[in-house]
Amino acid sequence: MTEGIDTTGLRARAQMRMDALLREVDAELAAGYPDARAETQPVHTVYVPADAVGSDTVAQWGARAVELAESVRPTLVELSSEDAVDTMLTRLRAAPIEDLRIDLEDGYGWRDDAVEDRHARAAGAVLAQWSASGSGPRLSSGVRCKGLGPLERARGLRTMEAVLDGAGGVPEGFVFTVPKLRAVAQVDAVVALCEEIERAHGLAPMTVRFELQIESPQAVVGASGTATVAQAIHRSGPRLSGLHYGTYDYSAACGIVSAYQSLEHPVADHAKAVMLASAAQTGVWVCDGSTQIVPTGDAAQVDSAVRRHHRLVRRSLERGFYQGWDMHPGHLVTRWLAVQTFFADAMPAATARLQRYLERAETDGTGDATDGGVMDEPATARALAGVLVRGWGVDAFEPAHVAAIGSLCTPERVAPLAGG
């Protein structure tokens, strides 16, 4: 004992007081930031207007995507490799779309009520058929109805009711997108809608889930100076599955001239960085927006659009946005090519580093890997494992390719490290 100072019971007393002070905080952090999420995040969300969707939409989009890919194969090979293009084509033929929203909002426009009612019921029937037959998107599907503003609210609710009537209930994997969030309190209305859907259809609580579309500056920075989207996430609870960036509405609201509105404008980067930080460790996915430039026109226009979309998807992936909007069958080509090559390129280094981490963990239990001038900690190991898990999920490489570099990096061992 230090002379003149009584340290008897210091640790016990300090821990007791600290536990008492932090118990409530511990519970709040555990509830608000659960971190892990068991589901697979889609690589994209495809938007199709309600008057253009049908039971064969996924197959049609896949066929059109393959046709385009074969017509621009030299460009695609230049952007990647022959093998990469073959891998992409295999995916397009097998499961080209992972997530889809039937659009009854901006991509659909305003129609007579009777017309929208008819399209909404037909959309519901398509969703139900996809759910029953397995012919729809691989992971999930749903709708985007009109928003929460006073002029759109009644029409949006009427449309939602017609969709579910047409579907005969709530289809498996159903999710709906809420456009134009501007205030935290609007989330309460969305939660109320979910509760009413569950009541009307006899569903268990928390069955119906939704996404928030961030296309207003007020959704990023509110009048109080705080991040509206961060508050909205926690106000929504476990019903909220994702945040989607709305490229053009957001840019226009910030006063950006139309010629310069894009996914890579600084205002877009700022908004998406706030979204990403707000959603981090909450289990809420963040989805990048769209480009309005599609691969149509003459050969030069198609080539330019293909290169542009590939570059934008790759840019998003590098910044941690693993999902984005696709608005045209041609976007599927460059979406899958960019996603698969991104993870294929990242795999060798990630595997080597994770192998060193696992070897060190086996020898001394620390997991710190310093060979090669890089010191990896558990958080880094988790990120490295995430590269492999996502890569396997999009067919970027096989477990055998990983094992050839790191024998310890098996799916059974890597998945828990990634939080899966």
C-alpha positions in Angstrom: 0.0 0.0 0.0 1.3 3.5 -0.9 2.2 5.4 2.2 -0.5 7.7 3.4 -3.1 6.5 0.8 -5.7 3.8 1.6 -6.2 1.7 -1.6 -8.1 -1.1 0.2 -11.1 -2.1 -1.8 -10.4 0.5 -4.5 -11.2 -1.8 -7.4 -14.3 -3.3 -5.8 -15.7 0.1 -4.9 -14.8 1.7 -8.2 -16.4 -1.1 -10.2 -19.6 -0.9 -8.1 -20.0 2.8 -8.7 -19.1 2.6 -12.4 -21.5 -0.3 -13.0 -24.3 1.7 -11.3 -23.5 4.7 -13.5 -23.2 2.8 -16.7 -25.9 0.1 -16.4 -28.5 2.1 -18.2 -26.0 3.3 -20.9 -24.9 -0.3 -21.5 -28.5 -1.4 -22.0 -29.2 1.6 -24.4 -26.1 0.9 -26.5 -26.9 -2.9 -26.7 -30.4 -2.1 -27.8 -29.6 0.7 -30.2 -26.5 -0.9 -31.8 -27.0 -4.6 -32.1 -24.4 -4.7 -34.9 -25.0 -8.2 -36.3 -27.7 -8.9 -38.9 -28.3 -12.4 -40.1 -29.8 -11.6 -43.5 -27.8 -11.1 -46.7 -27.7 -7.6 -48.0 -28.7 -7.3 -51.7 -26.1 -5.9 -54.0 -28.8 -3.7 -55.5 -32.5 -2.6 -55.6 -34.1 -2.5 -59.0 -36.9 0.0 -59.5 -39.6 -0.8 -62.1 -42.7 1.4 -62.7 -46.0 -0.4 -61.7 -47.3 -0.1 -65.3 -44.3 -1.9 -66.7 -43.9 -4.8 -64.2 -45.1 -8.3 -64.7 -44.6 -11.8 -63.4 -41.8 -12.4 -66.0 -39.9 -9.1 -65.3 -36.9 -10.8 -63.6 -36.5 -13.2 -66.5 -37.0 -10.4 -69.1 -34.5 -8.1 -67.4 -32.0 -11.0 -67.2 -32.3 -11.8 -70.9 -32.0 -8.1 -71.9 -28.9 -7.8 -69.7 -27.2 -10.8 -71.2 -28.0 -9.5 -74.7 -26.4 -6.1 -73.9 -23.4 -7.8 -72.2 -22.7 -9.9 -75.2 -22.9 -6.8 -77.5 -20.4 -4.9 -75.5 -18.2 -7.8 -74.4 -14.9 -6.1 -75.6 -15.5 -3.1 -73.3 -16.4 -5.4 -70.4 -13.3 -7.4 -70.9 -11.2 -4.2 -71.0 -12.7 -3.2 -67.7 -12.1 -6.7 -66.1 -11.1 -9.9 -67.9 -12.6 -12.7 -70.0 -13.1 -14.9 -66.9 -14.8 -12.1 -65.0 -17.2 -11.5 -67.8 -18.1 -15.2 -68.0 -18.7 -15.2 -64.2 -21.0 -12.1 -64.6 -22.9 -13.8 -67.4 -23.5 -16.9 -65.3 -25.1 -14.7 -62.6 -27.2 -12.8 -65.1 -28.6 -16.1 -66.4 -29.2 -17.6 -63.0 -30.3 -14.8 -60.6 -30.0 -11.4 -62.2 -32.1 -9.4 -59.6 -31.8 -9.7 -55.8 -34.2 -7.0 -54.7 -36.9 -5.1 -56.5 -39.4 -2.3 -55.8 -42.5 -1.9 -57.9 -42.6 1.9 -58.1 -45.8 3.9 -57.7 -44.1 7.1 -56.8 -41.8 9.3 -58.9 -40.9 6.6 -61.4 -44.6 6.1 -61.9 -46.1 9.6 -61.6 -49.6 10.8 -61.0 -52.5 9.0 -62.7 -56.2 9.0 -62.3 -57.2 7.2 -59.0 -58.9 4.4 -60.9 -55.8 3.8 -63.0 -53.4 3.7 -60.0 -55.8 1.5 -58.1 -55.7 -1.0 -61.0 -51.9 -0.9 -61.3 -51.5 -1.2 -57.5 -53.7 -4.3 -57.3 -51.9 -5.8 -60.3 -48.5 -5.1 -58.6 -49.8 -6.9 -55.5 -50.7 -9.9 -57.6 -47.2 -10.0 -59.1 -45.6 -9.8 -55.7 -47.8 -12.7 -54.5 -46.9 -14.8 -57.6 -43.2 -14.2 -57.1 -43.5 -15.2 -53.5 -45.4 -18.4 -54.3 -43.4 -19.5 -57.4 -39.9 -18.4 -56.6 -39.7 -16.6 -59.9 -39.1 -13.2 -58.5 -36.0 -11.4 -57.1 -33.7 -13.7 -55.2 -33.9 -12.0 -51.8 -36.8 -9.6 -51.4 -39.3 -7.4 -53.2 -41.9 -4.8 -52.4 -43.3 -1.4 -53.4 -42.6 2.3 -53.2 -45.8 4.3 -52.7 -46.2 8.0 -52.5 -44.8 9.8 -49.5 -45.8 11.3 -46.2 -46.4 14.9 -47.3 -50.0 16.3 -47.0 -50.6 16.1 -50.7 -49.4 12.5 -51.2 -50.3 10.8 -47.9 -53.9 9.8 -48.7 -53.0 8.5 -52.2 -50.0 6.6 -50.8 -52.1 4.9 -48.2 -54.8 4.0 -50.7 -52.2 2.5 -53.0 -50.7 0.4 -50.2 -54.1 -1.0 -49.4 -54.7 -1.9 -53.0 -51.3 -3.6 -53.3 -51.9 -5.8 -50.3 -55.5 -6.5 -51.5 -54.1 -7.6 -54.8 -51.5 -9.8 -53.1 -54.1 -11.4 -50.8 -52.1 -10.3 -47.8 -48.4 -9.5 -47.1 -46.1 -11.6 -49.3 -43.0 -13.3 -47.9 -40.0 -11.0 -48.0 -42.2 -7.9 -48.5 -40.7 -4.5 -47.7 -41.8 -1.0 -48.6 -39.8 2.1 -49.3 -40.9 5.4 -47.7 -39.8 8.4 -49.9 -38.9 11.9 -49.0 -38.3 11.7 -45.2 -38.0 15.2 -43.8 -38.7 15.0 -40.1 -38.2 12.4 -37.3 -41.9 12.5 -36.3 -42.8 11.2 -39.7 -41.4 7.8 -38.7 -44.1 7.5 -36.1 -46.7 7.6 -38.8 -44.8 4.8 -40.8 -44.7 2.7 -37.6 -48.4 3.2 -37.1 -49.0 2.1 -40.7 -47.0 -1.1 -40.1 -49.0 -1.8 -37.0 -52.3 -1.3 -38.8 -51.1 -3.6 -41.7 -50.2 -6.3 -39.1 -53.6 -5.9 -37.3 -55.6 -6.0 -40.6 -53.8 -9.1 -41.8 -53.4 -10.9 -38.5 -49.6 -10.8 -38.5 -47.3 -10.9 -35.5 -45.8 -7.6 -34.3 -42.7 -6.4 -36.1 -43.5 -8.5 -39.2 -43.8 -5.6 -41.6 -40.5 -3.7 -42.4 -39.7 -0.6 -44.3 -36.9 1.5 -45.7 -36.4 5.3 -45.5 -35.4 7.2 -48.6 -33.1 10.0 -47.9 -33.7 12.6 -50.6 -34.2 15.8 -48.6 -31.5 17.9 -46.8 -33.7 18.1 -43.8 -33.3 14.3 -43.4 -29.6 14.7 -43.0 -29.4 17.9 -41.0 -32.5 19.0 -39.1 -33.5 22.5 -37.8 -31.9 21.6 -34.4 -28.5 21.0 -36.1 -28.7 17.2 -35.4 -28.7 14.4 -37.9 -32.4 13.6 -38.5 -31.6 10.3 -40.1 -29.7 9.1 -36.9 -32.8 9.9 -34.8 -35.1 8.3 -37.3 -33.2 5.0 -37.2 -33.6 4.6 -33.5 -37.2 5.9 -33.6 -38.1 3.2 -36.1 -36.8 0.3 -34.1 -36.2 -3.1 -35.7 -38.8 -2.4 -38.4 -36.3 -0.3 -40.3 -34.2 -2.4 -42.7 -32.4 0.2 -44.8 -31.6 3.8 -45.9 -31.7 4.6 -49.6 -30.1 7.7 -51.0 -32.2 9.6 -53.6 -29.7 11.2 -55.9 -31.7 13.7 -57.9 -34.2 15.0 -55.4 -31.5 15.5 -52.9 -29.2 17.3 -55.3 -32.0 19.5 -56.6 -33.0 20.4 -53.1 -29.4 21.5 -52.5 -29.6 23.7 -55.6 -27.2 21.7 -57.7 -27.6 22.4 -61.5 -29.0 19.3 -63.2 -26.0 18.7 -65.3 -23.9 18.2 -62.2 -26.3 16.1 -60.2 -24.7 12.7 -59.6 -23.7 10.0 -57.1 -20.2 11.5 -56.9 -21.1 15.2 -56.3 -19.8 16.5 -52.9 -23.3 17.0 -51.6 -24.0 13.3 -52.3 -20.8 12.2 -50.6 -21.7 14.3 -47.5 -25.3 13.0 -47.3 -24.2 9.4 -47.7 -21.3 9.7 -45.2 -23.9 10.9 -42.6 -26.2 8.0 -43.5 -23.4 5.5 -43.2 -22.2 6.9 -39.8 -25.8 7.0 -38.5 -26.5 3.4 -39.5 -23.2 2.0 -38.4 -23.6 -1.0 -36.1 -27.4 -0.6 -36.0 -28.1 -3.5 -38.4 -29.6 -1.0 -40.9 -28.3 -1.3 -44.4 -27.3 1.8 -46.5 -28.1 1.8 -50.2 -26.5 4.2 -52.7 -28.7 5.9 -55.3 -29.1 5.7 -59.0 -27.8 7.2 -62.2 -30.2 8.3 -64.8 -27.8 7.6 -67.6 -28.7 4.2 -69.2 -26.9 2.2 -71.9 -29.1 3.1 -74.9 -28.5 4.9 -78.2 -25.7 4.5 -80.6 -22.6 2.5 -79.9 -20.6 5.4 -78.5 -23.4 6.3 -76.1 -23.8 2.7 -74.9 -20.1 2.3 -74.4 -19.9 5.6 -72.4 -22.9 4.6 -70.2 -21.4 1.2 -69.5 -18.1 2.6 -68.5 -19.8 5.3 -66.3 -22.0 2.9 -64.4 -19.2 0.5 -63.8 -17.0 3.3 -62.4 -19.8 4.6 -60.2 -20.5 1.2 -58.8 -16.9 0.5 -58.1 -16.6 4.0 -56.5 -19.5 3.2 -54.2 -18.0 -0.2 -53.2 -14.7 1.5 -52.3 -16.6 3.8 -50.0 -18.5 1.1 -48.2 -21.8 1.2 -50.0 -22.5 -2.4 -51.0 -26.0 -1.8 -52.4 -27.2 0.6 -55.0 -30.2 1.3 -57.3 -30.5 -0.1 -60.8 -33.0 1.4 -63.2 -32.4 -0.4 -66.4 -31.5 -4.0 -67.5 -28.2 -2.7 -68.7 -27.3 -1.6 -65.2 -27.3 -5.2 -64.1 -24.4 -6.0 -66.4 -22.0 -3.4 -64.8 -23.5 -3.9 -61.3 -22.5 -7.6 -61.2 -19.2 -7.1 -63.1 -18.1 -4.4 -60.7 -19.3 -6.2 -57.6 -17.7 -9.5 -58.4 -14.4 -8.0 -59.6 -14.2 -5.7 -56.5 -14.4 -8.6 -54.1 -12.2 -10.9 -56.3 -9.5 -8.2 -56.3 -9.8 -7.7 -52.6 -9.7 -11.4 -51.7 -6.0 -12.3 -51.9 -4.8 -9.6 -49.6 -7.7 -10.1 -47.2 -7.1 -13.8 -47.1 -3.4 -13.5 -46.4 -3.9 -11.1 -43.6 -6.7 -13.1 -42.1 -4.6 -16.2 -42.3 -1.8 -14.5 -40.3 -4.4 -13.3 -37.8 -5.8 -16.8 -37.3 -2.4 -18.4 -37.1 -1.4 -15.9 -34.4 -4.6 -16.6 -32.5 -3.9 -20.3 -32.5 -0.4 -19.9 -31.1 -0.8 -17.2 -28.5 -4.5 -16.3 -28.4 -4.0 -12.6 -29.3 -4.8 -12.7 -33.0 -2.4 -9.7 -33.5 -0.7 -10.2 -36.9 2.4 -8.1 -37.4 4.0 -10.0 -40.3 4.3 -8.0 -43.4 4.3 -4.7 -41.5 0.6 -4.7 -40.7 -0.8 -5.1 -37.2 -4.4 -6.4 -37.4 -6.8 -6.2 -34.5 -10.1 -8.0 -34.0 -12.1 -5.2 -35.7 -9.8 -5.4 -38.7 -10.1 -9.2 -38.8 -13.9 -8.8 -38.9 -13.6 -6.5 -41.9 -11.3 -8.9 -43.6 -13.7 -11.7 -43.0 -16.5 -9.6 -44.4 -14.6 -9.4 -47.7 -14.6 -13.1 -48.0 -18.2 -13.6 -46.9 -19.5 -11.0 -49.3 -17.3 -12.4 -52.1 -18.6 -15.9 -51.6 -22.2 -14.5 -51.6 -21.8 -12.9 -55.0 -19.8 -15.8 -56.7 -16.7 -13.6 -56.9 -14.6 -16.7 -55.9 -14.9 -20.2 -54.5 -13.8 -21.4 -51.0 -11.1 -23.4 -52.7 -9.6 -20.2 -54.1 -9.4 -18.8 -50.6 -8.1 -22.0 -49.1 -5.2 -22.0 -51.6 -4.0 -18.7 -50.0 -5.1 -19.3 -46.4 -5.9 -22.8 -45.2 -7.5 -21.6 -42.0 -9.9 -19.3 -43.9 -12.8 -21.7 -44.3 -16.4 -20.5 -44.5 -17.2 -22.2 -41.2 -14.5 -20.3 -39.5 -14.7 -17.0 -41.4 -18.5 -16.5 -41.1 -18.6 -16.1 -37.3 -15.7 -13.6 -37.5 -17.7 -11.5 -40.0 -20.7 -11.5 -37.6 -22.7 -13.9 -39.8 
